[in-house]
Amino acid sequence: MSNIYESAATTLDLFNTPCLTKVELRVACKGISDRDALSKPDPCVVLKMQSHGQWFEVDRSEVIRSSSSPIFSKVFTIDFYFEEVQRLRFELHDISSHNGLKDADFLGAMECTLGQIVSQRKLSKALLKQGNTAGKSSITVTAEELSGNNDYVELAFSANKLDDKDFFSKSDPFLEIFRVNDDGTGSLVHRTETIMNNLSPVWKSFKVSLNTLCSGDHQRELKCTVYDWDSNGKHDFIGEFQTTFREMKGGMEGKQIQWDCINPKYQVKKKNYRNSGVVTLYQCRLSLIRKTRTRMHSFLDYIMGGCQIQFTVAIDFTASNGDPRNSCSLHYIHPYQPNEYLKALVAVGEICQDYDSDKMFPAFGFGGQIPPDFKVSNRFALVCVCVYVCAGIQGVVEAYQNCLPKIQLYGPTNIAPIIQKVASAASEEMHTKEAMEYFILLILTDGVITDMADTREAIVHASHLPMSVIIVGIGNADFSDMQMLDGDDGILRSPKGEPVLRDIVQFVPFRSFKHASPAALAKSVLAEVPNQVVDYYNNKGIKPKNLSDYESSRAFSP
């Protein structure tokens, strides 16, 4: 059983996607013993991140001479993605010579995920030596969200007479804005939509915090680049320009700020070169949240303030899945290759479990005939009648595999009872008026649901509660009717006409990710969750429970 779980989990890869949230990690160690009994070690921490099954160094701390309990001044800054499993490894080395790590003694290591660190704010674990043996030494990693002021600015750009990079049509331009950091590196602030076949695009306005845009420094350099989009991902460079938010603020007075879009190669080669187009800032509106005394709390404010993600899974046991004993069945259990149900379960569950301290997950089935009387149930526990929680995602996997031979697949495909069950628990949390638990329900189904009216009613009710619903379509059925549950194409309404208070449903067919890593599926269905969490609590005026303690810790620098 564990082979299937590990096979599904190890296919989770990291993606190079833009990140707007960064986390600062500070490291301290205690009780380090040195190989040389006559002297204390000279420790250094090396931070590594896993990608495609390999560990790559991200950064390293300074060397602290002669210390068995070092507190490192080095701050590690990591991009945070809720929708990814970000595996980290902290290695401690004794740097006793000028040759660095080459001649260093290995003192121990600790592996964890970034999600585990931010959900606990401070993670302490034993340092494991060679052979994964634990000694008396330990390591503590403290997380803080990288933030500045909470002012927001709304910006809107257009361009005119951009260079044409396509032979048979006009360019398909998009604009990227990068903040130039103190070390000279760039952090992506915003990427506009692509305007197809247009040399004079008008891009949509967007809002961004000043912390993200310029780290609160109005004179910090911003690098703006225009590309011609290509479907193969090899976008053609059109031109670039540099600016600052201080310069952009000129647009707040109703003026339009313009920049020449420059291609440096053309500037050198072409004698009469002027520009590759002109980019215009036609809107700049500043929202001073500090003046209104309203604070927009972030997702990490709530997570680091103690909010737990309560993860529940529901699996389709209707007859349309096929006999589990047949290799063509969607429920067929191969000894080494996980089926689509397991791939989706592990991909999403691996991420959510880091934000649940007890890691006890409710797991249900629906549409099956269950023993002993084999009556159809639209909501039954995978473990047994009286126990519906499983220990960890591995426990859910085992419960699913163990119950398959005992359940007779039948029907119908009704999911409203499952949504109502989780909504009942979320309703209790809502009445506490505290940000302690947010519920995520993962529904895995192989066909269009048969209780659409009841499901719409249940979703509209749930949209008032601290919960989100993720539906993954398994197999090759026609899921077109399921798209209406996802509010991306319009506002979902109950049969009585009541609209959802907020968009809480994300539906994707698994086949869209059949040739990609399951991590791509997880990224797609979980990417909206942080905003859904923030929107719910901010709209209710609910602050992070331990906000005062958290903000005090953010003000402290060891």
TORGU-38197 format. One line per field, with one value per residue (C-alpha): residue number from 0; residue in three letters; chain; z, x, y. Coordinates in steps of 0.05 Angstrom, whole numbers, plus 5000, padded with zeros to 4 digits. Layout:
<nodes>
vogu = (NUM ...);
loba = (Ala ...);
vextor = (A ...);
zz = (Z ...);
xx = (X ...);
yy = (Y ...);
</nodes>
This chain:
<nodes>
vogu = (0 1 2 3 4 5 6 7 8 9 10 11 12 13 14 15 16 17 18 19 20 21 22 23 24 25 26 27 28 29 30 31 32 33 34 35 36 37 38 39 40 41 42 43 44 45 46 47 48 49 50 51 52 53 54 55 56 57 58 59 60 61 62 63 64 65 66 67 68 69 70 71 72 73 74 75 76 77 78 79 80 81 82 83 84 85 86 87 88 89 90 91 92 93 94 95 96 97 98 99 100 101 102 103 104 105 106 107 108 109 110 111 112 113 114 115 116 117 118 119 120 121 122 123 124 125 126 127 128 129 130 131 132 133 134 135 136 137 138 139 140 141 142 143 144 145 146 147 148 149 150 151 152 153 154 155 156 157 158 159 160 161 162 163 164 165 166 167 168 169 170 171 172 173 174 175 176 177 178 179 180 181 182 183 184 185 186 187 188 189 190 191 192 193 194 195 196 197 198 199 200 201 202 203 204 205 206 207 208 209 210 211 212 213 214 215 216 217 218 219 220 221 222 223 224 225 226 227 228 229 230 231 232 233 234 235 236 237 238 239 240 241 242 243 244 245 246 247 248 249 250 251 252 253 254 255 256 257 258 259 260 261 262 263 264 265 266 267 268 269 270 271 272 273 274 275 276 277 278 279 280 281 282 283 284 285 286 287 288 289 290 291 292 293 294 295 296 297 298 299 300 301 302 303 304 305 306 307 308 309 310 311 312 313 314 315 316 317 318 319 320 321 322 323 324 325 326 327 328 329 330 331 332 333 334 335 336 337 338 339 340 341 342 343 344 345 346 347 348 349 350 351 352 353 354 355 356 357 358 359 360 361 362 363 364 365 366 367 368 369 370 371 372 373 374 375 376 377 378 379 380 381 382 383 384 385 386 387 388 389 390 391 392 393 394 395 396 397 398 399 400 401 402 403 404 405 406 407 408 409 410 411 412 413 414 415 416 417 418 419 420 421 422 423 424 425 426 427 428 429 430 431 432 433 434 435 436 437 438 439 440 441 442 443 444 445 446 447 448 449 450 451 452 453 454 455 456 457 458 459 460 461 462 463 464 465 466 467 468 469 470 471 472 473 474 475 476 477 478 479 480 481 482 483 484 485 486 487 488 489 490 491 492 493 494 495 496 497 498 499 500 501 502 503 504 505 506 507 508 509 510 511 512 513 514 515 516 517 518 519 520 521 522 523 524 525 526 527 528 529 530 531 532 533 534 535 536 537 538 539 540 541 542 543 544 545 546 547 548 549 550 551 552 553 554 555 556 557);
loba = (Met Ser Asn Ile Tyr Glu Ser Ala Ala Thr Thr Leu Asp Leu Phe Asn Thr Pro Cys Leu Thr Lys Val Glu Leu Arg Val Ala Cys Lys Gly Ile Ser Asp Arg Asp Ala Leu Ser Lys Pro Asp Pro Cys Val Val Leu Lys Met Gln Ser His Gly Gln Trp Phe Glu Val Asp Arg Ser Glu Val Ile Arg Ser Ser Ser Ser Pro Ile Phe Ser Lys Val Phe Thr Ile Asp Phe Tyr Phe Glu Glu Val Gln Arg Leu Arg Phe Glu Leu His Asp Ile Ser Ser His Asn Gly Leu Lys Asp Ala Asp Phe Leu Gly Ala Met Glu Cys Thr Leu Gly Gln Ile Val Ser Gln Arg Lys Leu Ser Lys Ala Leu Leu Lys Gln Gly Asn Thr Ala Gly Lys Ser Ser Ile Thr Val Thr Ala Glu Glu Leu Ser Gly Asn Asn Asp Tyr Val Glu Leu Ala Phe Ser Ala Asn Lys Leu Asp Asp Lys Asp Phe Phe Ser Lys Ser Asp Pro Phe Leu Glu Ile Phe Arg Val Asn Asp Asp Gly Thr Gly Ser Leu Val His Arg Thr Glu Thr Ile Met Asn Asn Leu Ser Pro Val Trp Lys Ser Phe Lys Val Ser Leu Asn Thr Leu Cys Ser Gly Asp His Gln Arg Glu Leu Lys Cys Thr Val Tyr Asp Trp Asp Ser Asn Gly Lys His Asp Phe Ile Gly Glu Phe Gln Thr Thr Phe Arg Glu Met Lys Gly Gly Met Glu Gly Lys Gln Ile Gln Trp Asp Cys Ile Asn Pro Lys Tyr Gln Val Lys Lys Lys Asn Tyr Arg Asn Ser Gly Val Val Thr Leu Tyr Gln Cys Arg Leu Ser Leu Ile Arg Lys Thr Arg Thr Arg Met His Ser Phe Leu Asp Tyr Ile Met Gly Gly Cys Gln Ile Gln Phe Thr Val Ala Ile Asp Phe Thr Ala Ser Asn Gly Asp Pro Arg Asn Ser Cys Ser Leu His Tyr Ile His Pro Tyr Gln Pro Asn Glu Tyr Leu Lys Ala Leu Val Ala Val Gly Glu Ile Cys Gln Asp Tyr Asp Ser Asp Lys Met Phe Pro Ala Phe Gly Phe Gly Gly Gln Ile Pro Pro Asp Phe Lys Val Ser Asn Arg Phe Ala Leu Val Cys Val Cys Val Tyr Val Cys Ala Gly Ile Gln Gly Val Val Glu Ala Tyr Gln Asn Cys Leu Pro Lys Ile Gln Leu Tyr Gly Pro Thr Asn Ile Ala Pro Ile Ile Gln Lys Val Ala Ser Ala Ala Ser Glu Glu Met His Thr Lys Glu Ala Met Glu Tyr Phe Ile Leu Leu Ile Leu Thr Asp Gly Val Ile Thr Asp Met Ala Asp Thr Arg Glu Ala Ile Val His Ala Ser His Leu Pro Met Ser Val Ile Ile Val Gly Ile Gly Asn Ala Asp Phe Ser Asp Met Gln Met Leu Asp Gly Asp Asp Gly Ile Leu Arg Ser Pro Lys Gly Glu Pro Val Leu Arg Asp Ile Val Gln Phe Val Pro Phe Arg Ser Phe Lys His Ala Ser Pro Ala Ala Leu Ala Lys Ser Val Leu Ala Glu Val Pro Asn Gln Val Val Asp Tyr Tyr Asn Asn Lys Gly Ile Lys Pro Lys Asn Leu Ser Asp Tyr Glu Ser Ser Arg Ala Phe Ser Pro);
vextor = (A A A A A A A A A A A A A A A A A A A A A A A A A A A A A A A A A A A A A A A A A A A A A A A A A A A A A A A A A A A A A A A A A A A A A A A A A A A A A A A A A A A A A A A A A A A A A A A A A A A A A A A A A A A A A A A A A A A A A A A A A A A A A A A A A A A A A A A A A A A A A A A A A A A A A A A A A A A A A A A A A A A A A A A A A A A A A A A A A A A A A A A A A A A A A A A A A A A A A A A A A A A A A A A A A A A A A A A A A A A A A A A A A A A A A A A A A A A A A A A A A A A A A A A A A A A A A A A A A A A A A A A A A A A A A A A A A A A A A A A A A A A A A A A A A A A A A A A A A A A A A A A A A A A A A A A A A A A A A A A A A A A A A A A A A A A A A A A A A A A A A A A A A A A A A A A A A A A A A A A A A A A A A A A A A A A A A A A A A A A A A A A A A A A A A A A A A A A A A A A A A A A A A A A A A A A A A A A A A A A A A A A A A A A A A A A A A A A A A A A A A A A A A A A A A A A A A A A A A A A A A A A A A A A A A A A A A A A A A A A A A A A A A A A A A A A A A A A A A A A A A A A A A A A A A A A A A A A A A A A A A A A A A A A A A A A A A A A A A A A A A A A A A A A A A A A A A A A A A A);
zz = (5000 5017 4948 4915 4964 4953 4878 4876 4924 4891 4825 4858 4823 4834 4782 4763 4774 4797 4872 4909 4980 5011 5078 5120 5158 5218 5246 5314 5341 5410 5440 5380 5396 5358 5333 5368 5443 5457 5420 5401 5329 5278 5252 5186 5161 5088 5064 5008 4970 4934 4860 4816 4873 4879 4933 4910 4953 4961 5009 5069 5133 5161 5201 5276 5308 5370 5386 5407 5408 5351 5332 5260 5236 5165 5143 5090 5043 5009 4959 4991 4950 4988 4928 4927 4973 4984 5015 5053 5083 5135 5139 5195 5181 5222 5179 5210 5151 5094 5045 5064 5058 5022 5086 5134 5184 5178 5244 5226 5184 5189 5133 5132 5087 5085 5100 5165 5186 5170 5200 5267 5260 5299 5284 5329 5312 5328 5282 5249 5237 5188 5187 5210 5283 5330 5380 5433 5385 5357 5306 5310 5248 5256 5200 5187 5126 5090 5094 5097 5096 5074 5023 4956 4888 4826 4761 4688 4628 4553 4496 4427 4363 4392 4346 4305 4321 4281 4206 4190 4245 4294 4361 4421 4476 4551 4604 4664 4723 4767 4832 4836 4903 4944 4918 4846 4834 4808 4838 4793 4816 4761 4693 4651 4607 4535 4483 4418 4350 4374 4371 4414 4472 4531 4590 4648 4712 4772 4847 4883 4952 4958 4997 4937 4886 4917 4989 5012 4980 4930 4898 4889 4816 4777 4713 4662 4603 4543 4507 4447 4471 4436 4448 4455 4516 4480 4483 4439 4474 4450 4498 4569 4612 4684 4731 4804 4841 4856 4781 4773 4826 4774 4744 4807 4785 4721 4679 4634 4646 4585 4575 4512 4507 4490 4459 4477 4418 4369 4404 4390 4319 4289 4276 4276 4328 4373 4410 4402 4423 4478 4544 4580 4652 4644 4714 4783 4845 4915 4971 5038 5083 5142 5137 5140 5198 5160 5155 5100 5133 5090 5085 5125 5179 5191 5185 5230 5276 5289 5235 5217 5150 5162 5102 5083 5024 4991 4938 4885 4891 4836 4786 4727 4755 4734 4773 4816 4800 4726 4703 4662 4725 4751 4820 4798 4847 4811 4857 4838 4794 4830 4797 4783 4849 4888 4847 4859 4933 4948 4906 4943 5011 5016 5015 5061 5115 5132 5158 5204 5270 5288 5216 5227 5163 5153 5093 5061 5003 4966 4916 4941 4974 5042 5087 5124 5090 5027 5023 4981 5020 4997 5055 5089 5126 5091 5156 5189 5210 5275 5254 5196 5208 5183 5209 5156 5081 5084 5129 5078 5023 5063 5083 5010 4988 5045 5035 4959 4963 5015 4977 4920 4869 4853 4850 4843 4843 4898 4930 4967 5030 5033 5025 5078 5126 5121 5121 5188 5219 5185 5213 5284 5269 5240 5305 5344 5305 5308 5254 5280 5228 5152 5117 5049 5019 4962 4921 4871 4823 4755 4728 4727 4792 4794 4849 4816 4847 4918 4905 4882 4944 4989 4955 4962 5036 5044 5011 5076 5116 5124 5072 5000 4955 4905 4854 4810 4752 4745 4678 4610 4624 4596 4654 4616 4663 4723 4700 4725 4796 4786 4789 4737 4681 4720 4788 4814 4841 4881 4849 4885 4852 4912 4889 4923 4971 4945 4896 4936 4884 4839 4788 4742 4702 4718 4644 4633 4674 4649 4617 4673 4744 4796 4826 4767 4787 4860 4837 4795 4847 4908 4878 4896 4968 5001 4972 4991 5063 5065 5032 5081 5145 5120 5097 5166 5199 5235 5253 5261 5331 5355 5314 5371 5391 5318 5303 5366 5341 5273 5306 5342 5307 5343);
xx = (5000 5055 5086 5025 5025 5099 5092 5038 5074 5142 5113 5101 5147 5163 5140 5171 5110 5106 5104 5076 5087 5154 5173 5233 5264 5310 5350 5378 5409 5421 5466 5513 5568 5634 5676 5734 5723 5774 5737 5668 5645 5643 5573 5542 5472 5460 5388 5368 5303 5280 5263 5249 5274 5341 5366 5393 5426 5385 5430 5475 5486 5548 5597 5593 5658 5662 5588 5548 5482 5486 5433 5446 5436 5426 5353 5332 5279 5235 5178 5115 5065 5006 4989 5056 5093 5158 5208 5266 5329 5371 5442 5490 5564 5626 5668 5736 5780 5782 5760 5687 5640 5693 5729 5671 5645 5571 5536 5465 5404 5330 5278 5209 5162 5153 5079 5097 5140 5090 5031 5069 5108 5164 5186 5235 5262 5321 5381 5390 5460 5485 5438 5380 5399 5376 5425 5417 5424 5363 5345 5291 5265 5221 5178 5155 5118 5158 5114 5117 5060 4990 4976 4949 4955 4913 4952 4931 4978 4971 5021 5025 5062 5098 5146 5114 5147 5102 5106 5033 4999 5012 5047 5010 5039 5040 5075 5116 5135 5194 5216 5292 5315 5374 5418 5402 5355 5285 5218 5158 5104 5052 5043 4986 4940 4961 4926 4924 4943 4949 5007 4970 4943 4904 4915 4867 4879 4905 4915 4980 5006 5063 5100 5098 5109 5168 5177 5148 5206 5178 5246 5262 5276 5222 5239 5183 5188 5142 5141 5106 5071 5086 5049 5115 5134 5193 5165 5197 5228 5200 5230 5238 5241 5258 5217 5199 5134 5152 5150 5086 5052 5051 4992 4951 4939 4904 4966 4989 5060 5097 5161 5199 5201 5273 5306 5380 5404 5367 5392 5464 5454 5405 5430 5362 5330 5281 5241 5203 5138 5112 5082 5032 5008 4937 4912 4944 4900 4928 4888 4917 4893 4930 4890 4824 4851 4831 4882 4877 4902 4939 4931 4994 4968 4911 4953 5008 4954 4931 4879 4876 4857 4806 4812 4756 4754 4693 4701 4652 4631 4579 4575 4598 4669 4671 4686 4748 4773 4776 4839 4795 4760 4774 4780 4828 4887 4952 5008 5054 5016 4963 4896 4869 4830 4894 4935 4885 4877 4951 4967 4916 4920 4996 4990 4930 4957 5013 4961 4924 4959 4925 4925 4860 4820 4746 4739 4672 4645 4580 4537 4555 4517 4549 4548 4516 4448 4479 4432 4453 4486 4501 4549 4587 4653 4711 4739 4677 4607 4628 4696 4700 4769 4835 4905 4942 4935 4967 4909 4858 4894 4893 4819 4800 4838 4812 4739 4738 4727 4671 4630 4582 4586 4517 4490 4465 4519 4492 4542 4496 4495 4571 4572 4518 4558 4620 4578 4548 4618 4636 4573 4595 4662 4626 4588 4653 4670 4743 4792 4808 4785 4774 4745 4766 4724 4754 4702 4728 4674 4672 4608 4560 4521 4448 4426 4445 4388 4405 4479 4468 4427 4481 4537 4499 4489 4562 4586 4567 4613 4688 4695 4716 4696 4743 4713 4758 4726 4756 4755 4730 4657 4625 4633 4607 4547 4594 4625 4564 4584 4649 4633 4686 4634 4580 4546 4520 4449 4405 4341 4305 4350 4394 4466 4528 4558 4628 4659 4679 4678 4735 4721 4773 4773 4832 4842 4866 4927 4936 5002 5027 5050 4994 5027 4998 4929 4941 4966 4904 4852 4887 4912 4848 4844 4887 4844 4781 4805 4824 4759 4716 4750 4761 4689 4666 4714 4748 4821 4873 4863 4935 4948 4975 5025 5043 5054 5097 5140 5146 5173 5227 5292 5340);
yy = (5000 5048 5037 5069 5126 5140 5133 5186 5231 5228 5254 5322 5371 5445 5495 5561 5604 5676 5684 5744 5718 5709 5680 5696 5638 5646 5588 5571 5506 5477 5424 5413 5365 5369 5312 5346 5340 5394 5450 5474 5470 5527 5515 5536 5521 5502 5507 5460 5452 5390 5392 5331 5286 5321 5369 5436 5488 5552 5591 5584 5622 5654 5613 5623 5607 5563 5555 5495 5534 5584 5635 5653 5724 5701 5707 5657 5685 5632 5640 5611 5572 5543 5500 5463 5415 5452 5404 5436 5407 5444 5416 5435 5432 5447 5494 5484 5505 5556 5503 5512 5452 5412 5393 5407 5356 5339 5353 5335 5352 5364 5355 5386 5424 5499 5488 5454 5513 5569 5531 5526 5591 5558 5487 5450 5382 5338 5340 5273 5247 5196 5137 5182 5173 5228 5258 5311 5369 5405 5458 5511 5547 5609 5636 5707 5733 5786 5848 5923 5973 5954 6008 5985 6017 6005 6011 6006 6006 6011 6013 6043 6022 5962 5924 5869 5803 5757 5744 5729 5770 5824 5814 5786 5831 5825 5866 5842 5886 5866 5897 5903 5877 5902 5845 5863 5805 5816 5795 5790 5838 5829 5799 5827 5787 5776 5819 5779 5808 5880 5929 5981 5939 5966 5919 5910 5949 5911 5922 5908 5925 5975 5922 5876 5931 5966 5940 6006 6044 6093 6103 6029 6012 5975 5939 5933 5886 5875 5808 5779 5716 5651 5585 5547 5589 5621 5692 5744 5804 5870 5921 5945 6008 6026 6068 6078 6084 6156 6169 6129 6173 6229 6192 6203 6275 6253 6256 6200 6177 6150 6110 6091 6015 6001 5940 5949 5908 5951 6013 5992 5965 6014 6084 6119 6074 6111 6058 5993 6027 6071 6046 6090 6089 6115 6101 6104 6102 6095 6063 6084 6029 6059 6123 6084 6043 5980 5924 5873 5810 5760 5685 5674 5722 5673 5610 5637 5663 5592 5578 5504 5475 5419 5372 5323 5276 5243 5188 5164 5090 5089 5032 5074 5068 4995 4932 4946 4876 4894 4930 4978 5002 5072 5039 4985 4980 4966 4942 5000 5049 5092 5102 5172 5173 5161 5210 5266 5248 5247 5309 5353 5318 5322 5398 5406 5360 5409 5458 5409 5396 5330 5304 5265 5270 5252 5206 5188 5149 5159 5121 5051 4994 4982 4921 4888 4901 4932 4991 5050 5105 5176 5186 5130 5127 5093 5064 5036 5057 5091 5117 5167 5198 5171 5184 5223 5219 5150 5130 5155 5116 5052 5061 5071 5009 4966 4984 4973 4897 4907 4958 4943 5000 5027 5098 5152 5206 5252 5299 5347 5304 5307 5382 5389 5346 5389 5453 5431 5430 5495 5527 5511 5545 5606 5617 5621 5685 5666 5646 5577 5527 5533 5472 5444 5388 5347 5309 5257 5234 5199 5229 5287 5292 5271 5319 5385 5425 5402 5412 5484 5497 5466 5507 5573 5557 5537 5602 5637 5590 5582 5527 5513 5456 5423 5375 5332 5295 5226 5188 5209 5227 5291 5340 5401 5407 5409 5474 5513 5496 5534 5608 5627 5631 5667 5671 5605 5610 5563 5536 5593 5645 5661 5676 5650 5700 5683 5634 5573 5517 5496 5441 5409 5345 5301 5285 5357 5338 5267 5282 5327 5314 5309 5371 5410 5387 5408 5476 5486 5468 5498 5564 5601 5575 5629 5684 5647 5642 5716 5738 5700 5726 5797 5803 5779 5828 5770 5781 5726 5697 5706 5768 5810 5757 5744 5818 5825 5767 5801 5863 5824 5810 5764);
</nodes>
